[in-house]
Amino acid sequence: MMRRILFISLAILFIAGIANATNIPQIVEPKNYPTVWTEQVYNGSASTIVSGYVAQWDFATSDSSINWNDKMCPWVKVADEASDPWTAGVVPYGKSIPAYSVGTIIIRGATHVRQLAASTVPVAEDICGTAANGTVTTDNAGANTSSLGMTVGADSDVSTGPDAGLGWAIVFIDPSAEAD
């Protein structure tokens, strides 16, 4: 009897571990809700990654308590280089990731992303990139090594909450590295 309880407990733990992997929705309602893929990540930096900002992979500082996992865990930080090839995704609106905490990023699908400034607002249906402060900006052809995705809406107004009236774009997130 004790073995059976142990086996069932281990099975539940195993299934729970799988459930925390990349979230690719199996059931969607595309008429009214965007479909996004998300990834559980760890913010290993000393700064909060604010909702709507771009995150980049931070494998260089990934430090697992299991030695052979060092440099392989999904650690992130706010994007700090323009169009960096380590672009990971965007922190969902209203879901900031505090320093040294687990959180979620959108790795594929449409979402609100903070804009750098009015002069660098990406236009609709254009490939966009990441500015050096973690916001979205126009793609700088030839000077970048990655893209964040495609701009769906160039000037989206988030009309509620503390970010109302700030510059936002709607971007279909699909980070990809580009050859030099």
PyMOL CGO cylinders between C-alpha atoms (Angstrom):
from pymol import cmd
from pymol.cgo import CYLINDER

trace = [
    CYLINDER, 0.00, 0.00, 0.00, 2.79, 2.41, 0.89, 0.3, 1, 1, 1, 1, 1, 1,
    CYLINDER, 2.79, 2.41, 0.89, 4.51, 1.76, -2.45, 0.3, 1, 1, 1, 1, 1, 1,
    CYLINDER, 4.51, 1.76, -2.45, 1.31, 2.52, -4.31, 0.3, 1, 1, 1, 1, 1, 1,
    CYLINDER, 1.31, 2.52, -4.31, 0.94, 5.88, -2.50, 0.3, 1, 1, 1, 1, 1, 1,
    CYLINDER, 0.94, 5.88, -2.50, 4.58, 6.70, -3.21, 0.3, 1, 1, 1, 1, 1, 1,
    CYLINDER, 4.58, 6.70, -3.21, 4.17, 5.78, -6.88, 0.3, 1, 1, 1, 1, 1, 1,
    CYLINDER, 4.17, 5.78, -6.88, 1.03, 7.91, -7.26, 0.3, 1, 1, 1, 1, 1, 1,
    CYLINDER, 1.03, 7.91, -7.26, 2.74, 10.85, -5.50, 0.3, 1, 1, 1, 1, 1, 1,
    CYLINDER, 2.74, 10.85, -5.50, 5.74, 10.62, -7.82, 0.3, 1, 1, 1, 1, 1, 1,
    CYLINDER, 5.74, 10.62, -7.82, 3.48, 10.40, -10.86, 0.3, 1, 1, 1, 1, 1, 1,
    CYLINDER, 3.48, 10.40, -10.86, 1.63, 13.56, -9.78, 0.3, 1, 1, 1, 1, 1, 1,
    CYLINDER, 1.63, 13.56, -9.78, 4.92, 15.40, -9.24, 0.3, 1, 1, 1, 1, 1, 1,
    CYLINDER, 4.92, 15.40, -9.24, 6.16, 14.27, -12.66, 0.3, 1, 1, 1, 1, 1, 1,
    CYLINDER, 6.16, 14.27, -12.66, 2.98, 15.46, -14.37, 0.3, 1, 1, 1, 1, 1, 1,
    CYLINDER, 2.98, 15.46, -14.37, 3.10, 18.79, -12.49, 0.3, 1, 1, 1, 1, 1, 1,
    CYLINDER, 3.10, 18.79, -12.49, 6.67, 19.30, -13.72, 0.3, 1, 1, 1, 1, 1, 1,
    CYLINDER, 6.67, 19.30, -13.72, 5.59, 18.81, -17.32, 0.3, 1, 1, 1, 1, 1, 1,
    CYLINDER, 5.59, 18.81, -17.32, 2.71, 21.25, -16.86, 0.3, 1, 1, 1, 1, 1, 1,
    CYLINDER, 2.71, 21.25, -16.86, 5.18, 24.02, -16.05, 0.3, 1, 1, 1, 1, 1, 1,
    CYLINDER, 5.18, 24.02, -16.05, 6.94, 23.76, -19.42, 0.3, 1, 1, 1, 1, 1, 1,
    CYLINDER, 6.94, 23.76, -19.42, 6.29, 26.10, -22.34, 0.3, 1, 1, 1, 1, 1, 1,
    CYLINDER, 6.29, 26.10, -22.34, 2.57, 26.88, -22.46, 0.3, 1, 1, 1, 1, 1, 1,
    CYLINDER, 2.57, 26.88, -22.46, 1.31, 26.32, -26.00, 0.3, 1, 1, 1, 1, 1, 1,
    CYLINDER, 1.31, 26.32, -26.00, -2.48, 26.58, -25.82, 0.3, 1, 1, 1, 1, 1, 1,
    CYLINDER, -2.48, 26.58, -25.82, -4.34, 23.48, -27.00, 0.3, 1, 1, 1, 1, 1, 1,
    CYLINDER, -4.34, 23.48, -27.00, -7.80, 25.03, -26.81, 0.3, 1, 1, 1, 1, 1, 1,
    CYLINDER, -7.80, 25.03, -26.81, -8.25, 28.59, -28.04, 0.3, 1, 1, 1, 1, 1, 1,
    CYLINDER, -8.25, 28.59, -28.04, -11.06, 31.02, -28.68, 0.3, 1, 1, 1, 1, 1, 1,
    CYLINDER, -11.06, 31.02, -28.68, -9.53, 33.07, -31.52, 0.3, 1, 1, 1, 1, 1, 1,
    CYLINDER, -9.53, 33.07, -31.52, -12.60, 35.21, -32.15, 0.3, 1, 1, 1, 1, 1, 1,
    CYLINDER, -12.60, 35.21, -32.15, -12.24, 37.14, -28.89, 0.3, 1, 1, 1, 1, 1, 1,
    CYLINDER, -12.24, 37.14, -28.89, -8.83, 36.39, -27.35, 0.3, 1, 1, 1, 1, 1, 1,
    CYLINDER, -8.83, 36.39, -27.35, -5.23, 36.45, -28.62, 0.3, 1, 1, 1, 1, 1, 1,
    CYLINDER, -5.23, 36.45, -28.62, -3.41, 33.16, -28.63, 0.3, 1, 1, 1, 1, 1, 1,
    CYLINDER, -3.41, 33.16, -28.63, 0.02, 33.45, -27.03, 0.3, 1, 1, 1, 1, 1, 1,
    CYLINDER, 0.02, 33.45, -27.03, 2.73, 31.00, -26.11, 0.3, 1, 1, 1, 1, 1, 1,
    CYLINDER, 2.73, 31.00, -26.11, 4.36, 31.64, -22.77, 0.3, 1, 1, 1, 1, 1, 1,
    CYLINDER, 4.36, 31.64, -22.77, 7.49, 30.46, -21.01, 0.3, 1, 1, 1, 1, 1, 1,
    CYLINDER, 7.49, 30.46, -21.01, 8.25, 30.29, -17.29, 0.3, 1, 1, 1, 1, 1, 1,
    CYLINDER, 8.25, 30.29, -17.29, 11.52, 32.12, -16.61, 0.3, 1, 1, 1, 1, 1, 1,
    CYLINDER, 11.52, 32.12, -16.61, 13.67, 33.32, -13.73, 0.3, 1, 1, 1, 1, 1, 1,
    CYLINDER, 13.67, 33.32, -13.73, 14.65, 36.99, -13.42, 0.3, 1, 1, 1, 1, 1, 1,
    CYLINDER, 14.65, 36.99, -13.42, 18.18, 36.63, -12.06, 0.3, 1, 1, 1, 1, 1, 1,
    CYLINDER, 18.18, 36.63, -12.06, 18.88, 40.35, -12.20, 0.3, 1, 1, 1, 1, 1, 1,
    CYLINDER, 18.88, 40.35, -12.20, 18.64, 42.89, -9.38, 0.3, 1, 1, 1, 1, 1, 1,
    CYLINDER, 18.64, 42.89, -9.38, 15.95, 44.85, -11.27, 0.3, 1, 1, 1, 1, 1, 1,
    CYLINDER, 15.95, 44.85, -11.27, 12.26, 44.24, -11.84, 0.3, 1, 1, 1, 1, 1, 1,
    CYLINDER, 12.26, 44.24, -11.84, 11.37, 43.57, -15.46, 0.3, 1, 1, 1, 1, 1, 1,
    CYLINDER, 11.37, 43.57, -15.46, 8.31, 45.80, -15.89, 0.3, 1, 1, 1, 1, 1, 1,
    CYLINDER, 8.31, 45.80, -15.89, 5.27, 44.53, -17.76, 0.3, 1, 1, 1, 1, 1, 1,
    CYLINDER, 5.27, 44.53, -17.76, 5.33, 45.33, -21.46, 0.3, 1, 1, 1, 1, 1, 1,
    CYLINDER, 5.33, 45.33, -21.46, 9.13, 45.40, -21.64, 0.3, 1, 1, 1, 1, 1, 1,
    CYLINDER, 9.13, 45.40, -21.64, 11.29, 43.06, -23.68, 0.3, 1, 1, 1, 1, 1, 1,
    CYLINDER, 11.29, 43.06, -23.68, 13.29, 40.39, -21.86, 0.3, 1, 1, 1, 1, 1, 1,
    CYLINDER, 13.29, 40.39, -21.86, 16.48, 38.82, -23.13, 0.3, 1, 1, 1, 1, 1, 1,
    CYLINDER, 16.48, 38.82, -23.13, 18.02, 35.49, -22.19, 0.3, 1, 1, 1, 1, 1, 1,
    CYLINDER, 18.02, 35.49, -22.19, 20.67, 35.76, -19.49, 0.3, 1, 1, 1, 1, 1, 1,
    CYLINDER, 20.67, 35.76, -19.49, 22.43, 32.42, -19.79, 0.3, 1, 1, 1, 1, 1, 1,
    CYLINDER, 22.43, 32.42, -19.79, 25.77, 34.02, -18.91, 0.3, 1, 1, 1, 1, 1, 1,
    CYLINDER, 25.77, 34.02, -18.91, 24.68, 34.50, -15.29, 0.3, 1, 1, 1, 1, 1, 1,
    CYLINDER, 24.68, 34.50, -15.29, 22.45, 31.41, -15.06, 0.3, 1, 1, 1, 1, 1, 1,
    CYLINDER, 22.45, 31.41, -15.06, 23.69, 29.66, -11.94, 0.3, 1, 1, 1, 1, 1, 1,
    CYLINDER, 23.69, 29.66, -11.94, 21.84, 26.47, -11.12, 0.3, 1, 1, 1, 1, 1, 1,
    CYLINDER, 21.84, 26.47, -11.12, 22.28, 24.72, -7.81, 0.3, 1, 1, 1, 1, 1, 1,
    CYLINDER, 22.28, 24.72, -7.81, 22.95, 21.62, -9.92, 0.3, 1, 1, 1, 1, 1, 1,
    CYLINDER, 22.95, 21.62, -9.92, 26.41, 22.14, -11.46, 0.3, 1, 1, 1, 1, 1, 1,
    CYLINDER, 26.41, 22.14, -11.46, 25.82, 20.57, -14.85, 0.3, 1, 1, 1, 1, 1, 1,
    CYLINDER, 25.82, 20.57, -14.85, 22.81, 22.89, -15.39, 0.3, 1, 1, 1, 1, 1, 1,
    CYLINDER, 22.81, 22.89, -15.39, 24.86, 26.09, -15.11, 0.3, 1, 1, 1, 1, 1, 1,
    CYLINDER, 24.86, 26.09, -15.11, 24.48, 28.37, -18.14, 0.3, 1, 1, 1, 1, 1, 1,
    CYLINDER, 24.48, 28.37, -18.14, 21.44, 26.39, -19.36, 0.3, 1, 1, 1, 1, 1, 1,
    CYLINDER, 21.44, 26.39, -19.36, 18.54, 27.56, -17.17, 0.3, 1, 1, 1, 1, 1, 1,
    CYLINDER, 18.54, 27.56, -17.17, 15.98, 30.04, -18.58, 0.3, 1, 1, 1, 1, 1, 1,
    CYLINDER, 15.98, 30.04, -18.58, 17.20, 33.15, -16.78, 0.3, 1, 1, 1, 1, 1, 1,
    CYLINDER, 17.20, 33.15, -16.78, 16.22, 36.55, -18.20, 0.3, 1, 1, 1, 1, 1, 1,
    CYLINDER, 16.22, 36.55, -18.20, 16.89, 40.24, -17.67, 0.3, 1, 1, 1, 1, 1, 1,
    CYLINDER, 16.89, 40.24, -17.67, 15.46, 43.39, -19.24, 0.3, 1, 1, 1, 1, 1, 1,
    CYLINDER, 15.46, 43.39, -19.24, 16.85, 43.77, -22.76, 0.3, 1, 1, 1, 1, 1, 1,
    CYLINDER, 16.85, 43.77, -22.76, 19.86, 46.07, -22.54, 0.3, 1, 1, 1, 1, 1, 1,
    CYLINDER, 19.86, 46.07, -22.54, 21.25, 45.96, -26.06, 0.3, 1, 1, 1, 1, 1, 1,
    CYLINDER, 21.25, 45.96, -26.06, 19.53, 47.03, -29.28, 0.3, 1, 1, 1, 1, 1, 1,
    CYLINDER, 19.53, 47.03, -29.28, 18.31, 44.06, -31.33, 0.3, 1, 1, 1, 1, 1, 1,
    CYLINDER, 18.31, 44.06, -31.33, 20.35, 41.62, -29.29, 0.3, 1, 1, 1, 1, 1, 1,
    CYLINDER, 20.35, 41.62, -29.29, 20.38, 38.03, -30.57, 0.3, 1, 1, 1, 1, 1, 1,
    CYLINDER, 20.38, 38.03, -30.57, 19.40, 36.91, -27.05, 0.3, 1, 1, 1, 1, 1, 1,
    CYLINDER, 19.40, 36.91, -27.05, 15.93, 38.53, -27.36, 0.3, 1, 1, 1, 1, 1, 1,
    CYLINDER, 15.93, 38.53, -27.36, 13.58, 36.17, -25.51, 0.3, 1, 1, 1, 1, 1, 1,
    CYLINDER, 13.58, 36.17, -25.51, 10.10, 37.69, -25.43, 0.3, 1, 1, 1, 1, 1, 1,
    CYLINDER, 10.10, 37.69, -25.43, 7.90, 40.24, -23.68, 0.3, 1, 1, 1, 1, 1, 1,
    CYLINDER, 7.90, 40.24, -23.68, 6.64, 40.39, -20.10, 0.3, 1, 1, 1, 1, 1, 1,
    CYLINDER, 6.64, 40.39, -20.10, 2.80, 40.32, -20.31, 0.3, 1, 1, 1, 1, 1, 1,
    CYLINDER, 2.80, 40.32, -20.31, 0.91, 43.52, -19.53, 0.3, 1, 1, 1, 1, 1, 1,
    CYLINDER, 0.91, 43.52, -19.53, 0.22, 43.81, -15.80, 0.3, 1, 1, 1, 1, 1, 1,
    CYLINDER, 0.22, 43.81, -15.80, 2.56, 40.94, -14.83, 0.3, 1, 1, 1, 1, 1, 1,
    CYLINDER, 2.56, 40.94, -14.83, 5.98, 42.44, -13.97, 0.3, 1, 1, 1, 1, 1, 1,
    CYLINDER, 5.98, 42.44, -13.97, 8.71, 40.01, -12.86, 0.3, 1, 1, 1, 1, 1, 1,
    CYLINDER, 8.71, 40.01, -12.86, 10.37, 41.17, -9.62, 0.3, 1, 1, 1, 1, 1, 1,
    CYLINDER, 10.37, 41.17, -9.62, 14.13, 40.78, -9.14, 0.3, 1, 1, 1, 1, 1, 1,
    CYLINDER, 14.13, 40.78, -9.14, 15.21, 37.22, -8.30, 0.3, 1, 1, 1, 1, 1, 1,
    CYLINDER, 15.21, 37.22, -8.30, 11.74, 35.81, -9.00, 0.3, 1, 1, 1, 1, 1, 1,
    CYLINDER, 11.74, 35.81, -9.00, 10.00, 33.41, -11.35, 0.3, 1, 1, 1, 1, 1, 1,
    CYLINDER, 10.00, 33.41, -11.35, 7.65, 34.92, -13.91, 0.3, 1, 1, 1, 1, 1, 1,
    CYLINDER, 7.65, 34.92, -13.91, 6.23, 34.54, -17.38, 0.3, 1, 1, 1, 1, 1, 1,
    CYLINDER, 6.23, 34.54, -17.38, 7.20, 35.95, -20.78, 0.3, 1, 1, 1, 1, 1, 1,
    CYLINDER, 7.20, 35.95, -20.78, 5.31, 35.78, -24.06, 0.3, 1, 1, 1, 1, 1, 1,
    CYLINDER, 5.31, 35.78, -24.06, 7.49, 34.04, -26.64, 0.3, 1, 1, 1, 1, 1, 1,
    CYLINDER, 7.49, 34.04, -26.64, 4.97, 33.99, -29.51, 0.3, 1, 1, 1, 1, 1, 1,
    CYLINDER, 4.97, 33.99, -29.51, 1.74, 35.83, -30.21, 0.3, 1, 1, 1, 1, 1, 1,
    CYLINDER, 1.74, 35.83, -30.21, 0.27, 39.35, -30.17, 0.3, 1, 1, 1, 1, 1, 1,
    CYLINDER, 0.27, 39.35, -30.17, 0.73, 41.55, -27.10, 0.3, 1, 1, 1, 1, 1, 1,
    CYLINDER, 0.73, 41.55, -27.10, 1.22, 45.15, -25.95, 0.3, 1, 1, 1, 1, 1, 1,
    CYLINDER, 1.22, 45.15, -25.95, 4.86, 46.30, -25.86, 0.3, 1, 1, 1, 1, 1, 1,
    CYLINDER, 4.86, 46.30, -25.86, 6.20, 49.62, -24.55, 0.3, 1, 1, 1, 1, 1, 1,
    CYLINDER, 6.20, 49.62, -24.55, 7.52, 52.02, -27.20, 0.3, 1, 1, 1, 1, 1, 1,
    CYLINDER, 7.52, 52.02, -27.20, 10.78, 53.94, -26.89, 0.3, 1, 1, 1, 1, 1, 1,
    CYLINDER, 10.78, 53.94, -26.89, 9.68, 57.35, -28.17, 0.3, 1, 1, 1, 1, 1, 1,
    CYLINDER, 9.68, 57.35, -28.17, 7.36, 58.89, -30.74, 0.3, 1, 1, 1, 1, 1, 1,
    CYLINDER, 7.36, 58.89, -30.74, 10.21, 59.30, -33.23, 0.3, 1, 1, 1, 1, 1, 1,
    CYLINDER, 10.21, 59.30, -33.23, 10.96, 55.56, -33.26, 0.3, 1, 1, 1, 1, 1, 1,
    CYLINDER, 10.96, 55.56, -33.26, 7.44, 54.15, -33.24, 0.3, 1, 1, 1, 1, 1, 1,
    CYLINDER, 7.44, 54.15, -33.24, 7.32, 51.11, -35.49, 0.3, 1, 1, 1, 1, 1, 1,
    CYLINDER, 7.32, 51.11, -35.49, 4.74, 51.33, -38.25, 0.3, 1, 1, 1, 1, 1, 1,
    CYLINDER, 4.74, 51.33, -38.25, 2.06, 48.69, -38.71, 0.3, 1, 1, 1, 1, 1, 1,
    CYLINDER, 2.06, 48.69, -38.71, 3.06, 45.60, -40.68, 0.3, 1, 1, 1, 1, 1, 1,
    CYLINDER, 3.06, 45.60, -40.68, 6.77, 46.22, -40.20, 0.3, 1, 1, 1, 1, 1, 1,
    CYLINDER, 6.77, 46.22, -40.20, 9.46, 44.11, -38.57, 0.3, 1, 1, 1, 1, 1, 1,
    CYLINDER, 9.46, 44.11, -38.57, 10.43, 45.67, -35.25, 0.3, 1, 1, 1, 1, 1, 1,
    CYLINDER, 10.43, 45.67, -35.25, 13.37, 45.33, -32.92, 0.3, 1, 1, 1, 1, 1, 1,
    CYLINDER, 13.37, 45.33, -32.92, 14.39, 45.99, -29.35, 0.3, 1, 1, 1, 1, 1, 1,
    CYLINDER, 14.39, 45.99, -29.35, 15.85, 49.27, -28.11, 0.3, 1, 1, 1, 1, 1, 1,
    CYLINDER, 15.85, 49.27, -28.11, 18.72, 49.29, -25.60, 0.3, 1, 1, 1, 1, 1, 1,
    CYLINDER, 18.72, 49.29, -25.60, 16.28, 50.04, -22.75, 0.3, 1, 1, 1, 1, 1, 1,
    CYLINDER, 16.28, 50.04, -22.75, 13.94, 47.09, -23.29, 0.3, 1, 1, 1, 1, 1, 1,
    CYLINDER, 13.94, 47.09, -23.29, 11.26, 48.82, -25.37, 0.3, 1, 1, 1, 1, 1, 1,
    CYLINDER, 11.26, 48.82, -25.37, 10.17, 48.17, -28.95, 0.3, 1, 1, 1, 1, 1, 1,
    CYLINDER, 10.17, 48.17, -28.95, 11.52, 50.33, -31.75, 0.3, 1, 1, 1, 1, 1, 1,
    CYLINDER, 11.52, 50.33, -31.75, 11.73, 50.39, -35.53, 0.3, 1, 1, 1, 1, 1, 1,
    CYLINDER, 11.73, 50.39, -35.53, 13.91, 47.72, -37.07, 0.3, 1, 1, 1, 1, 1, 1,
    CYLINDER, 13.91, 47.72, -37.07, 17.37, 49.05, -37.86, 0.3, 1, 1, 1, 1, 1, 1,
    CYLINDER, 17.37, 49.05, -37.86, 18.17, 47.08, -41.02, 0.3, 1, 1, 1, 1, 1, 1,
    CYLINDER, 18.17, 47.08, -41.02, 21.81, 46.16, -41.30, 0.3, 1, 1, 1, 1, 1, 1,
    CYLINDER, 21.81, 46.16, -41.30, 22.74, 47.19, -37.74, 0.3, 1, 1, 1, 1, 1, 1,
    CYLINDER, 22.74, 47.19, -37.74, 20.93, 44.48, -35.84, 0.3, 1, 1, 1, 1, 1, 1,
    CYLINDER, 20.93, 44.48, -35.84, 21.31, 40.79, -35.24, 0.3, 1, 1, 1, 1, 1, 1,
    CYLINDER, 21.31, 40.79, -35.24, 17.71, 39.92, -34.30, 0.3, 1, 1, 1, 1, 1, 1,
    CYLINDER, 17.71, 39.92, -34.30, 14.10, 41.01, -34.53, 0.3, 1, 1, 1, 1, 1, 1,
    CYLINDER, 14.10, 41.01, -34.53, 11.36, 41.00, -31.91, 0.3, 1, 1, 1, 1, 1, 1,
    CYLINDER, 11.36, 41.00, -31.91, 8.49, 40.35, -34.29, 0.3, 1, 1, 1, 1, 1, 1,
    CYLINDER, 8.49, 40.35, -34.29, 5.99, 42.13, -36.54, 0.3, 1, 1, 1, 1, 1, 1,
    CYLINDER, 5.99, 42.13, -36.54, 4.10, 45.29, -35.59, 0.3, 1, 1, 1, 1, 1, 1,
    CYLINDER, 4.10, 45.29, -35.59, 0.34, 44.80, -35.72, 0.3, 1, 1, 1, 1, 1, 1,
    CYLINDER, 0.34, 44.80, -35.72, -0.67, 48.22, -34.41, 0.3, 1, 1, 1, 1, 1, 1,
    CYLINDER, -0.67, 48.22, -34.41, 1.71, 51.17, -34.26, 0.3, 1, 1, 1, 1, 1, 1,
    CYLINDER, 1.71, 51.17, -34.26, 0.18, 53.20, -31.44, 0.3, 1, 1, 1, 1, 1, 1,
    CYLINDER, 0.18, 53.20, -31.44, -1.98, 51.23, -29.07, 0.3, 1, 1, 1, 1, 1, 1,
    CYLINDER, -1.98, 51.23, -29.07, -3.46, 53.12, -26.14, 0.3, 1, 1, 1, 1, 1, 1,
    CYLINDER, -3.46, 53.12, -26.14, -3.63, 51.13, -22.93, 0.3, 1, 1, 1, 1, 1, 1,
    CYLINDER, -3.63, 51.13, -22.93, -6.52, 53.04, -21.42, 0.3, 1, 1, 1, 1, 1, 1,
    CYLINDER, -6.52, 53.04, -21.42, -6.58, 51.65, -17.90, 0.3, 1, 1, 1, 1, 1, 1,
    CYLINDER, -6.58, 51.65, -17.90, -4.24, 51.40, -14.95, 0.3, 1, 1, 1, 1, 1, 1,
    CYLINDER, -4.24, 51.40, -14.95, -1.00, 53.24, -14.18, 0.3, 1, 1, 1, 1, 1, 1,
    CYLINDER, -1.00, 53.24, -14.18, 0.28, 52.91, -17.78, 0.3, 1, 1, 1, 1, 1, 1,
    CYLINDER, 0.28, 52.91, -17.78, -2.68, 54.67, -19.40, 0.3, 1, 1, 1, 1, 1, 1,
    CYLINDER, -2.68, 54.67, -19.40, -1.61, 57.17, -22.03, 0.3, 1, 1, 1, 1, 1, 1,
    CYLINDER, -1.61, 57.17, -22.03, 1.97, 55.87, -22.34, 0.3, 1, 1, 1, 1, 1, 1,
    CYLINDER, 1.97, 55.87, -22.34, 3.28, 54.75, -25.73, 0.3, 1, 1, 1, 1, 1, 1,
    CYLINDER, 3.28, 54.75, -25.73, 2.45, 51.16, -26.62, 0.3, 1, 1, 1, 1, 1, 1,
    CYLINDER, 2.45, 51.16, -26.62, 2.57, 49.11, -29.78, 0.3, 1, 1, 1, 1, 1, 1,
    CYLINDER, 2.57, 49.11, -29.78, 0.86, 45.82, -30.51, 0.3, 1, 1, 1, 1, 1, 1,
    CYLINDER, 0.86, 45.82, -30.51, 3.49, 43.37, -31.69, 0.3, 1, 1, 1, 1, 1, 1,
    CYLINDER, 3.49, 43.37, -31.69, 3.17, 39.79, -32.85, 0.3, 1, 1, 1, 1, 1, 1,
    CYLINDER, 3.17, 39.79, -32.85, 6.10, 38.39, -30.85, 0.3, 1, 1, 1, 1, 1, 1,
    CYLINDER, 6.10, 38.39, -30.85, 8.29, 35.94, -32.75, 0.3, 1, 1, 1, 1, 1, 1,
    CYLINDER, 8.29, 35.94, -32.75, 11.94, 36.56, -31.78, 0.3, 1, 1, 1, 1, 1, 1,
    CYLINDER, 11.94, 36.56, -31.78, 14.45, 35.45, -34.35, 0.3, 1, 1, 1, 1, 1, 1,
    CYLINDER, 14.45, 35.45, -34.35, 18.19, 35.82, -34.72, 0.3, 1, 1, 1, 1, 1, 1,
    CYLINDER, 18.19, 35.82, -34.72, 19.49, 37.09, -38.05, 0.3, 1, 1, 1, 1, 1, 1,
    CYLINDER, 19.49, 37.09, -38.05, 22.78, 36.37, -39.72, 0.3, 1, 1, 1, 1, 1, 1,
    CYLINDER, 22.78, 36.37, -39.72, 25.32, 39.17, -39.78, 0.3, 1, 1, 1, 1, 1, 1,
]
cmd.load_cgo(trace, "trace")
